[in-house]
Amino acid sequence: MMNFIDAEMEKNDEMTAPQLTKRVNERFEKQFSQDKIKRLRRNLGWVSTATKYCQLIREPNRDKRQEFCEKCLQDNEHFDDVIFTDECSVFLENHSKISFHRKWEQPKLKGKPKHPLKVHVWAGISKRGPTGLIIFDGIMDAEFYVSEILSNGLLPFIRDTFPDGHRFQQDNDPKHTSRLTRAFMEENGINWWKTPPEFSDLNPIELIWHELKHFLRTMFKPRTEEELADGISRFWEERVDAAKCTKYIGHLQTVLPLVVAHQGRPSGH
């Protein structure tokens, strides 16, 4: 019975105690109590936790991710000249993910709008420091990406910070790979360093976005769209410097071997 329970949980780690009890009773043609099955499952080492989510990696992209990470490790890559960039949507949130209350009191209810205000941001980080921050509304298309993001955000940073050569990282969104974008990059000497699809856990700027959202929720607590934009700008000016960028980019030395060990699957970081 213990082997059967272990095998059933291995096949479906979301199986509830009532479901498992039913399977055991059908298999052994006896009526075991749910408490007994739960106790046996616990004795086997199965415990419940909140589901941990990660980036979804499609099977065709696993090999590409693994090949990329293996090459970085073989080349002893340190990303000294790489500018990691990304866009991010930031919602208007002013409550932390957790709160406390006295055990004899009910938790306070905190309102959450069904459709919260949001803005979009673009930025990049490198070991020599961060790019400027661009905050915008609406949907970004290839024309906006070229005229505003690359022209006003990326090119000045490259000229000032990487006159001796650079590699520019962006994801494979259609607006990033359009004919208009590729032509602009070629004309302006932007060295696009192509990375595999579904690259999020390998892009250290995602750690910056996580810290930004935590700062807004727990410390700045904006209540209007204007305050949200002000909070984002304040975070970028006061809390993002070359040392922080270098620290997060250095985290890739932990992530790369994990992706290889997981055969291209998510690293969990």
Buried (B, 14 or more C-beta within 10 A) or exposed (E): EEEBBBEBBEEEEEBEEEEBBBBBBEEEEEEEEBEEBBEBBEEEEBEEEEEEEEBEBEEEBBEBBBEBBBEBBEEEBEBEBBBBBBBBEBBBBBEEEEEEEEEEEEEEEEEEEEEEBEBBBBBBBBBBBBBEBBBBEEEBEBEBBBEBBBEEBBBEBBEEBBEEEBBBBBBEBEBBBBEBBBEBBEEBEBBBBEBBEBBBBBBBBBBBBEBBBBBBBBEBBBEEEEBBBBBBEBBBEEEBEBEBBBEBBEEBBEBBBBBBEBEBBBBEB
